[in-house]
Amino acid sequence: MAVAGFLLLALLRSKIRYLGAGIAALATVLVVVAPSEPPPDMVIAEDGNLVAIVRGQVLAPNRPHPPDFIFDQWRMALAAERDQPPQLLEGVNAIRRRDIQGRSERLSAVELRNARDALRQAATSAENRFVCLKGVWCTATHDSGYVVTIVENPAYFGAACDTADIVVTPARLRTTRCRSGALLFTGENLRRFGAAEVRIDDQGSPVVTTAYTRLDRPWIRHRAYN
């Protein structure tokens, strides 16, 4: 609307051109008084390696030193003034076994139970801030009550699904969902649809917005393929 008003004002020479000024002014007023879209509660980079919880003007990333290129864009877009770095766990041993093909081996029943306990304990220890076992997982409880976990070591994927409401992994897994019903973002679907925002609405449900909703544009069709 503002562009149309400007064009009328700039291109016409009759008195009608003053109508353009009125249209531009009306458009400006509508922009100012119209309700703005509420900010997201968390943002997810398109490779799944960087996630941040948004709380007011504070960004809490899952990495102590997030990449500047992405994180600076988030800071500007969300008008964030302060960062809350993750808390790194010390003295906790992670299972890092690999098979002959170099893939992470599944946890035993005892290891899986211990992993669930560790994730639950970490998630409740600091609200709106990630607690991380370096190179393995990070988890946090948002003030909505939602638990979000990022899994770097695929061996812990099942434990993350069992204990979190939102799971993010950069791994390109074959599965598209958690059996527990947790909302899942994998390297595969993030590649297809790009970076994501999650907002918890007034009913307590997650609302997801992705950078791309369709892959019919020539410059993004490659996202549909490996």
N, C-alpha and C positions, 0 to 999 in steps of 0.2 A: 504494500500500500504506500509506504513512504517513497519507494522508487518511482511509482506512478505519479505521485504528487510532484516529485522533483522534476520528472520529465515534462509534465505540463508547465511548470514554472519556467523551465529553461528553454523549451522549444517553441512555445506559443508566444505571439506578440499582442494578442487581443486581451481584453479584460478577463477572459476565461482563465488566463494563466494564473490569476490570483487564487483560483479555486485549488490549484495545485498546492499552494502554500497552506491552505486549510486542510487538505488531505494529509500533507506531510506532518502538520502539527497534531492532527487527530491520531495518526499512527504513532507518533512519539508518546502521546498521552497513554494510549493503549498499552504500549510496551512497559511504561512505568507502573501503571496501576494493575496490570494483569498479574494474577498469581504466578509465581515462578515455580518451576519444577523442583521438588524437594531434592536435596543432594543424595547421592548414593550412600549406603552404609559400608560398602566395601568395593574396591576396584581390583580388577585382575588383568595383568598384562597378557598379551596374546600368546606368549610362549609358556605361560603357566608358572614361570619361575619367580615372579614378583606379584605379591598381593599386599594390599594395605587396607586396614580398617580406618574408616573416616568417622571422626567424632568431633563435630564443631569445626574448629580450625586446627585440629591435630590429626596428622597422618601417622599411623602405626604400621610400618612395613614389616615383612617377615625376614628382611635382610638387614644386617648392621650397616652395610654400605650399598644401598640400592643404586642401580645404574642411573647416572645423572640425566641422560637423555629422556628416559621415560618419567622418572620421578619428578623432575623439574616441571614437566608438562602437567602432571597431576597437581603439583603444588599451585601452579598458576590457575588451572581450571577450577580448583576447589577452594581457592583463596586460603590455603593452609599456611599458617604462620609458625607451626612447630612440629617437629618429628618426635615420635616415641619409638626408639629402637627396640628390637626384641631382647628378651632375656635369654641368654645362652646357658644351657644346663652343663654342669661340670661333673665329672666322675660317674657318668652314666654310660654303660657300654651298649653299643648297638650291634645287632646281628648283621653281618655283611658277607655271608657266604654266597658263593657263586658256583653255578654248575660248569661243566666243561665247555659250554657255549658262551660263557661269560654272563649269563642271566642270573638275576638274584633268585636264590632258592626260597621256597615258601617256609614260613615259620612253623615250628612244631606247635602242638597244642599248648604246651607250657609256655613257650615263647610268645605265642599269640595272646594268651591270657595276661602275661606280664606286660606286653606292649599296650594292651587295652588299659590296664591299670595305670601305666605311666602316662598315657595320653589323657585319661580322665583327670589324674592328679594335676598335670601341667595346665590343662584347660581351666581349671578352677582356681589356679594360684594367682592369676593376674587378669583382671577384666580389661577388655579393649586393648590388650597388648599381647603380642605373640611370645610364647615360650618355645624355644627351639632346641632340638637335639641336632647339632650341626651335621648337615649332609644327609639327614634321615627324614625328619619331619619338623613342622612348626604347628602349633595349635593355640587358639585363643577363644575366649568367650566374649561375644559382643554384648553390649548392655541390653539388647533385645532378648537375650537368653540363647541365641543361636551360637553353636560351637562351629568354628571353621578351622579346618586342618589342611595344611599343604604337605603332600607326601613326595619326597625326593627319591627315597628308596622304595621301589615297587613292592618289596617284601612286606611292607607295612600297610599296603593298600587296604587289606581286609580289616585290620585293626582300626584304621581311620574311618572306614565306612560304618563300623560298628559303634563308634563313639562320637561321631560328628554329625552335624546337620548339613554342612556344606563341605565338600571335599574337592580340593584342587590338586592336580598332579601334572607336571610337564611331560610325563611319560605318555607315549602314544599307545594306549591300551586298546585291546579288542573290545572290551566291555564298554557299554554306554551308560550303565547305571549301577548304583550300589544296591545290593539285595535288601539293605535296611531301609531304602527309600530316600537316603540322603541325596541332596542335590549334588551332581557330579560335573566337574569341568576337567577334561583331559587335554593333553597336548593335541589330540586328534580333533576334538570339536572346537577347541580354541583356534586351531589353524584354519578351520573352515569358516568360522563366524567372527574371528577377531577378538580384540579385548572386550571385557565384559564389566558391567556394573551390576551390583545387587543392592536392592533397596527393600527393607522390611516394611511392608505397608501397615496401615492402621489395624488390619485384621491379623497381623502377625505372620503374613505369608510373604515369601521372597518374590520380588519382582525383578526379572532379569532383563537387561538391555545390552545387546551386543553391537559391535561396530558395524557388522553386516548382517542383514536378515535374509538376503537373497544372493545367489551367486550367478546372476544372469548378466552381469556387466563384464565386458571383455577383459578389463584389467584386474578382475578378482576371480576369474574362472579357475585359475591355477590352484586356488585354495581347495578345490574339490578333489584334487589329486595329490598323491604322495610326491 
